[in-house]
Amino acid sequence: MQNDAMHEVTQSLIELLRVVPQPSPDERTDLYQGSSEDLGFRNLFGGQILGQSLNAAVQSAPDGFFPHSLHAYFLLPGSVKMPVDYKVEVLRTGSSFAALRVDAMQDGKIILTQNCSFQRAEAGFEHQAPMPEVKGPDGVLSQLELTRMFKDMFPEHLREIYTREKPLEMRPLDPINIFQPDKRSPEKYVWFKPINDWPKEEAALHYALLAYSSDFNLVTTGLQPHGVSVATKGMQLASLDHSIWFHRTPRLDDWLLYSIQSPAAAGGRGLNFGHIYHRDGQLMMSVAQEGLMRLKEPSAQS
């Protein structure tokens, strides 16, 4: 029964990240639509929009081109109660690179805009920062196991969402108790992987899954030096922008290490950098995100 439930949540994430082509009124743009999922946040999870918009871009890209970077801005909060429409325009196609723009829309309003750059496969110089020497994933409690240990401390209306089976298993090293956060340096290490095999024949889904996964754990890293967490009363968090650089073709055949550091916070914003390594040490992708980190005054919470 558990295996069936695990397979079901994996299939649900696959279907979530897939986007369905829609009729387009002109030849310059492609249209797609994606469904929405409630992860227990106040608004639509940003990683969902990132993953779906990148999937749409991969489908619209010229043959033989694959994404190497994207730069996205979150413009409006998304609603979990309606699907998301995606408009993709190929801005330029050269011999080596292609540029695309994706607008994610709900109710006729743009909630995210994203520029993507694609490239044909090419050999060249190679170097990378080494993978941090941290404890491996074996024997580390998963985020889901930790959440279930403290399930009674979550609001009742969110308890089922937070404690149900997840399509991604995340194993944070030295996790913080969000209900009693302590002050610590702004760095975090999380092992993660899909709980089931991922479809090998759909390259777009591999890129989409990594974009989706990259939005977990980022903005909260910047909270750590301040002894606060997502559960702190009055805490307001939101992704403002998100950039990804794919250094190599995604590989989802083993654990991935997400190494995250927050070098600065000011003006109600926190900057976070992340690097995702394959377990064998190969650097797969790099991430940068600035997020809103606002602790509301009691008078402003009413």
C-alpha positions as CSV (number, residue, x, y, z in Angstrom):
1,M,0.0,0.0,0.0
2,Q,2.8,2.4,0.9
3,N,4.6,1.7,-2.5
4,D,1.3,2.4,-4.3
5,A,0.9,5.7,-2.4
6,M,4.5,6.7,-3.2
7,H,4.0,5.9,-6.8
8,E,0.8,8.0,-6.8
9,V,2.5,11.1,-5.4
10,T,5.3,10.7,-7.9
11,Q,2.8,10.5,-10.8
12,S,1.0,13.5,-9.4
13,L,4.2,15.6,-9.5
14,I,4.9,14.4,-13.0
15,E,1.5,15.5,-14.2
16,L,1.9,18.8,-12.3
17,L,5.1,19.6,-14.1
18,R,3.8,18.7,-17.5
19,V,2.1,21.5,-19.3
20,V,-0.5,21.0,-22.0
21,P,-0.2,22.8,-25.3
22,Q,-3.1,25.2,-26.1
23,P,-4.3,26.8,-29.3
24,S,-2.3,29.9,-30.1
25,P,-3.7,33.0,-32.0
26,D,-0.4,33.7,-33.8
27,E,2.7,31.9,-35.0
28,R,5.1,33.9,-32.8
29,T,3.9,32.5,-29.5
30,D,3.1,29.1,-28.1
31,L,0.6,28.6,-25.3
32,Y,0.5,26.0,-22.6
33,Q,-1.5,25.4,-19.4
34,G,-0.5,23.8,-16.1
35,S,-2.5,22.7,-13.1
36,S,-1.9,24.0,-9.6
37,E,-1.2,22.3,-6.2
38,D,-1.6,23.5,-2.7
39,L,1.5,22.7,-0.6
40,G,0.2,24.5,2.5
41,F,1.8,27.9,1.7
42,R,-0.4,31.0,1.6
43,N,0.1,31.3,-2.2
44,L,1.2,29.1,-5.1
45,F,4.6,27.5,-4.6
46,G,7.1,29.4,-6.7
47,G,9.0,26.2,-7.7
48,Q,5.8,24.9,-9.4
49,I,5.8,28.0,-11.7
50,L,9.5,27.7,-12.3
51,G,9.2,24.1,-13.2
52,Q,6.2,24.4,-15.4
53,S,7.5,27.5,-17.2
54,L,10.8,25.8,-18.0
55,N,9.0,22.7,-19.3
56,A,7.0,25.0,-21.6
57,A,10.2,26.7,-22.8
58,V,11.9,23.3,-23.5
59,Q,8.9,22.2,-25.5
60,S,9.0,25.4,-27.6
61,A,12.8,25.6,-28.0
62,P,14.3,24.7,-31.4
63,D,15.3,21.1,-31.9
64,G,18.8,20.3,-30.5
65,F,18.8,23.1,-28.0
66,F,18.7,22.6,-24.2
67,P,18.5,25.1,-21.3
68,H,21.7,26.4,-19.7
69,S,20.2,29.4,-17.8
70,L,17.0,31.1,-16.7
71,H,16.3,34.3,-14.9
72,A,12.8,34.8,-13.5
73,Y,11.0,37.5,-11.6
74,F,7.9,36.8,-9.4
75,L,5.6,39.7,-10.1
76,L,2.3,38.7,-8.3
77,P,1.3,35.9,-5.8
78,G,-0.2,32.9,-7.6
79,S,-3.4,31.3,-6.5
80,V,-3.7,27.5,-5.8
81,K,-7.3,27.6,-6.9
82,M,-6.8,28.1,-10.6
83,P,-4.5,26.7,-13.4
84,V,-1.6,28.7,-14.8
85,D,-1.3,29.8,-18.4
86,Y,2.1,30.1,-20.1
87,K,3.0,32.1,-23.1
88,V,6.3,31.3,-24.8
89,E,8.0,33.4,-27.4
90,V,11.3,32.4,-29.2
91,L,13.2,35.7,-29.2
92,R,16.2,34.6,-31.2
93,T,17.7,31.4,-32.7
94,G,21.4,31.4,-33.5
95,S,23.8,28.6,-34.6
96,S,24.8,27.9,-30.9
97,F,22.3,29.7,-28.7
98,A,18.6,30.4,-28.6
99,A,16.7,32.9,-26.3
100,L,13.1,32.4,-25.1
101,R,10.7,34.4,-22.9
102,V,8.0,32.8,-20.8
103,D,5.2,34.7,-19.1
104,A,3.1,32.8,-16.5
105,M,-0.4,34.2,-16.1
106,Q,-3.5,33.8,-14.0
107,D,-6.7,35.6,-14.5
108,G,-5.1,37.5,-17.4
109,K,-2.3,38.9,-15.2
110,I,1.4,38.0,-15.4
111,I,2.5,36.4,-12.1
112,L,6.0,35.5,-13.3
113,T,8.2,36.5,-16.3
114,Q,11.2,34.4,-17.2
115,N,14.0,34.7,-19.8
116,C,15.7,31.5,-20.8
117,S,18.9,30.8,-22.8
118,F,19.3,27.5,-24.6
119,Q,22.5,26.0,-26.2
120,R,23.4,23.2,-28.5
121,A,25.7,20.6,-26.9
122,E,29.3,21.8,-27.0
123,A,32.6,20.6,-25.6
124,G,34.9,23.1,-23.8
125,F,37.0,23.9,-20.7
126,E,35.7,22.4,-17.5
127,H,36.3,23.2,-13.8
128,Q,34.1,23.4,-10.7
129,A,34.0,24.1,-7.0
130,P,34.4,20.8,-5.1
131,M,31.4,19.3,-3.4
132,P,31.4,20.2,0.4
133,E,32.7,17.5,2.6
134,V,29.5,16.8,4.6
135,K,27.8,13.7,6.0
136,G,26.1,11.5,3.3
137,P,22.4,10.9,3.2
138,D,22.5,7.4,4.7
139,G,20.9,7.2,8.2
140,V,19.7,10.9,8.1
141,L,16.1,11.5,9.0
142,S,13.9,12.9,6.2
143,Q,12.1,16.2,6.4
144,L,8.8,14.2,6.3
145,E,9.9,12.1,9.2
146,L,10.8,15.2,11.2
147,T,7.5,16.9,10.3
148,R,5.5,13.9,11.5
149,M,7.4,13.9,14.8
150,F,6.1,17.4,15.4
151,K,2.8,17.1,13.6
152,D,0.7,18.2,16.6
153,M,2.4,21.6,16.6
154,F,1.2,22.4,13.1
155,P,-2.1,24.1,12.5
156,E,-4.8,21.5,12.2
157,H,-6.0,22.7,8.8
158,L,-2.4,22.2,7.4
159,R,-1.5,19.0,9.2
160,E,-2.6,16.6,6.5
161,I,-0.9,18.6,3.8
162,Y,2.5,18.7,5.6
163,T,2.5,15.1,6.8
164,R,1.3,13.3,3.7
165,E,3.6,11.3,1.4
166,K,6.0,13.5,-0.7
167,P,7.3,12.9,-4.2
168,L,10.7,14.2,-3.2
169,E,12.6,12.9,-0.2
170,M,14.7,15.6,1.5
171,R,17.2,14.8,4.2
172,P,18.4,18.0,5.8
173,L,21.7,17.9,7.7
174,D,21.6,19.4,11.2
175,P,17.9,20.5,10.8
176,I,16.5,23.5,12.8
177,N,13.5,23.1,15.0
178,I,11.2,25.7,13.4
179,F,9.2,26.0,16.6
180,Q,12.3,26.8,18.7
181,P,14.8,28.1,16.2
182,D,18.4,28.9,17.4
183,K,20.8,31.3,15.8
184,R,23.3,29.7,13.5
185,S,25.4,30.5,10.4
186,P,23.5,31.1,7.2
187,E,24.3,27.8,5.4
188,K,22.3,24.7,4.9
189,Y,22.9,21.2,3.3
190,V,20.1,19.1,2.1
191,W,20.2,15.7,0.3
192,F,17.2,15.1,-2.0
193,K,16.0,12.8,-4.7
194,P,12.7,11.6,-6.2
195,I,11.2,8.7,-4.3
196,N,10.6,6.8,-7.5
197,D,12.3,6.6,-10.9
198,W,11.8,9.6,-13.1
199,P,10.7,9.2,-16.7
200,K,13.9,8.9,-18.8
201,E,12.4,9.7,-22.1
202,E,11.2,13.2,-21.3
203,A,14.2,15.6,-20.9
204,A,11.9,18.5,-20.2
205,L,10.7,16.8,-17.1
206,H,14.2,16.4,-15.7
207,Y,15.0,20.1,-16.1
208,A,11.5,21.0,-14.7
209,L,12.0,18.8,-11.6
210,L,15.4,20.4,-10.8
211,A,13.9,23.9,-11.3
212,Y,11.0,22.9,-9.0
213,S,13.3,21.4,-6.4
214,S,15.6,24.4,-6.4
215,D,13.0,26.6,-4.7
216,F,12.8,24.6,-1.6
217,N,15.1,25.6,1.4
218,L,16.5,28.7,-0.2
219,V,14.8,31.7,1.4
220,T,14.8,30.1,4.9
221,T,18.6,29.9,4.9
222,G,18.7,33.6,5.3
223,L,16.7,33.4,8.5
224,Q,19.2,31.3,10.4
225,P,21.5,34.0,11.8
226,H,18.4,35.8,13.3
227,G,17.0,32.9,15.3
228,V,13.6,33.0,13.5
229,S,11.8,30.6,11.2
230,V,8.8,30.1,8.9
231,A,6.8,29.3,12.1
232,T,7.7,32.6,13.8
233,K,4.6,34.7,14.3
234,G,4.5,37.6,11.9
235,M,7.1,36.2,9.5
236,Q,6.4,37.0,5.8
237,L,8.5,35.2,3.2
238,A,8.3,35.2,-0.6
239,S,10.5,34.6,-3.6
240,L,11.3,37.8,-5.5
241,D,13.5,36.5,-8.3
242,H,15.2,33.2,-9.2
243,S,18.1,32.3,-11.4
244,I,19.4,28.9,-12.5
245,W,22.5,27.9,-14.4
246,F,22.6,24.3,-15.7
247,H,26.2,23.2,-16.0
248,R,25.5,19.7,-17.1
249,T,22.6,17.6,-18.3
250,P,20.4,16.6,-15.2
251,R,21.0,13.2,-13.7
252,L,18.4,11.9,-11.3
253,D,19.8,8.4,-10.7
254,D,21.1,9.1,-7.2
255,W,21.0,11.5,-4.2
256,L,21.7,15.2,-5.0
257,L,23.2,17.5,-2.4
258,Y,21.8,21.1,-2.2
259,S,24.5,23.3,-0.7
260,I,23.0,26.7,0.2
261,Q,24.6,29.9,1.6
262,S,23.1,33.3,2.4
263,P,25.8,36.0,2.1
264,A,23.6,39.0,2.9
265,A,20.3,40.3,4.1
266,A,19.2,43.9,4.2
267,G,16.1,46.0,3.5
268,G,13.7,43.2,4.2
269,R,15.4,41.0,1.6
270,G,17.8,38.0,1.8
271,L,20.1,36.8,-0.9
272,N,20.8,33.1,-1.2
273,F,23.1,31.1,-3.4
274,G,22.8,27.4,-4.0
275,H,24.8,24.6,-5.7
276,I,23.3,21.2,-6.5
277,Y,25.8,18.3,-6.7
278,H,25.3,14.7,-7.8
279,R,26.4,12.3,-5.1
280,D,29.5,11.4,-7.2
281,G,30.7,15.0,-6.7
282,Q,29.7,16.5,-10.1
283,L,28.3,20.0,-9.9
284,M,25.0,19.9,-11.8
285,M,23.6,23.4,-11.4
286,S,23.9,26.7,-9.5
287,V,21.1,28.8,-8.2
288,A,20.6,32.4,-6.9
289,Q,17.5,33.9,-5.4
290,E,16.6,37.0,-3.5
291,G,13.6,36.6,-1.2
292,L,11.4,38.8,1.0
293,M,12.2,38.4,4.7
294,R,9.8,40.6,6.6
295,L,8.9,40.3,10.3
296,K,5.7,42.2,10.7
297,E,5.1,44.3,13.8
298,P,2.1,43.1,15.9
299,S,0.0,46.2,14.9
300,A,0.5,45.3,11.2
301,Q,-0.7,41.7,11.7
302,S,-4.3,42.5,12.4
